[in-house]
């Protein structure tokens, strides 16, 4: 190739580069947003991961519930501050023995097609929920409704469920035993009414855009898997006059850092979470917008009680728990306002005083000394160290906590725990098989504001009792609590049950989560609450300012 | 050529069956199931779900049922998104991935070939060295670094472009994802094309053409580009399949409803049918694209004859 050719080609190449750059720049600057934009009455809120279903009965994730709380409404609901209030029902009476609930429905309640919501629709929905063919995820929520258990196990037909429509606007629910928090359960999306013609016409596909008829403040407009669910104001909603926001986009943003960037770019009004690694920076950038509040969710290490060395060895379990410095974990490892956990039930639960480990208020040095003594009494020492594994699902946060716990056990007790990270489904399969797991990471989220939302998990028959805790004493206290009509007596039994649980150490609670959101200054009406429920109908928007 | 194409298509059938069987065994071998969650389902409910989805049957029976469904064009329901079928999910996601992939590939090809050409012509000069350095950095920088940097710069600081695909400005929402997807490809293509161009420009027939006094433009565009493009073509076959089926990282960062994320989330959620559906989709795409590349080879290189 001649020199002449090289020079000419190169100059052509350079010329083209310049033209290309100029065009790109033009395209980019052409996209510059103008300052004057019409008021956008759309709320852009992130739900984190993708919801798996909007079928009120088969939906299981918290993400689904966030969207469903906007789309539907049960007999009761939550206020912006997290208090149970009347919703689909206007009023109700409870019989003296606590077994019969009589609800008067709102005559103004309408489906999104304008038809009235009647008692039969609640009956239809509840029967569908306990029908074994539906395989509803939360069917256990209504276990205490008359005959529910027998229907679920296929012994009775769904029609025998203890729920009936006394008239179009009066509904009667009969329980098998009193459930003091029953009104809280009725806020859950699985107890919402369902529009029968829609289910009959579309089956499981009733919960898709175009098919779904809803009774909440919003109606389903579109669902793009992996991107967003858009919902529009339901003009027939009985309280539509109080709904301020016209449209809500529930955006799927599984990546917390990308989510924070979208908030910074003004494309999100509410984030689902706040990334751990940039928490401090975001707190500085957005001191007013960062909302951190106590949340009914506990991060714990479960202990496999069906295999040695943890089986039948409560003192060793106690030593392991005592050697963990939870203050260091929440301050240095997490640093997002989490609270050290010395109980199983988080603080902030209604009508309940969470119990604590007896060593909760001891100085750490004293705890370590006791832990060392218990460890040695259990037959371990530096020459014969405990061999144990901590399994956690792959994640930066879980790894950091596991590393901290490993270091604390090494320092206090002198043994080296082995860390194993696994994909979540693998970890869960291992935990449930109870063959190889010893210590495992897990968390429990209270879905209604009552101590039993946490304590019942540890009952011997509960499917989510991951450690395999089986205590007659604990079970009997829980049964006695459930049989109490007097709320004060019930509370005492529950507290006693938690004390029993803590002394057995089937789990090592490490910290209580906090809810963390970035809430744009254009969002009004946001109130922190322990369930972290925020209905879009309680919020309103003002014209956008800088975030 | 027709015979060659037909033979290739026929030989793809056992390949595809083998891929399906391997994928089927692999997804079922992974511990855990599609309905496992921290809130463990009571046994009677879990049994109901397993019965509904035939997960209680022995594996060979499940495989036969699956293949029989496939032959009828049914990829089954998604185990995770229970209101949707796998075919619906793929049909909803692939147009987005295809458009995004096609745009980024076009950009990557145009820019990559152009830079490669410029570097080849000006080889061993400062321009060549700068372009090579840029290309190496482009190849080395992973997309999960490039994408957030683009977002921070163009969306957060300059407010020129939207940070997510679900933004209110639909016209510009493709720009950053396309750039993020294209940049590593640009770098790779530039390097590949530079190498092959240098080789071609040094060959005898180009020297003869230059000696005969042909114009530079004619030499480059009529004689050099065709043979120089061949190595690029082999690279493009699988690259097109990869780019068209989406990138999980880019999709998650920009909230794009594409195919890529389903590969990862499907596997993590043990959504057996979705994973299998995607594997089949991807396999068919790769087989088709490889066939097209082979046929194009014959068109571009007269030395190749099909038997």
Interface residues (C-beta under 8 A of the other chain):
Chain A: X1 X2 X4 X5 X6 X8 X9 X10 X13 X14 X16 X17 X20 X27 X28 X29 X31 X32 X33 X40 X42 X50 X52 X53 X54 X55 X58 X60 X61 X132 X133 X135 X136 X137 X139 X140 X152 X153 X154 X204 X205 X207 X208 X224 X225 X226 X227 X228 X249 X251 X252 X253 X254 X255 X257 X258 X261 X262 X264 X265 X266 X267 X423 X424 X425 X426 X428 X429 X430 X432 X442 X443 X444 X445 X463 X464 X466
Chain B: X30 X31 X32 X33 X36 X37 X38 X39 X40 X41 X42 X43 X44 X45 X48 X49 X52 X80 X81 X82 X83 X84 X89 X92 X93 X111 X114 X117 X118 X121 X122 X127 X148 X151 X152 X154 X155 X156 X159 X160 X161 X162 X163 X164 X165 X166 X167 X168 X169 X171 X172 X175 X201 X202 X206 X210 X216 X219 X220 X251 X252 X253 X254 X255 X256 X257 X258 X261 X262 X265 X268 X269 X270
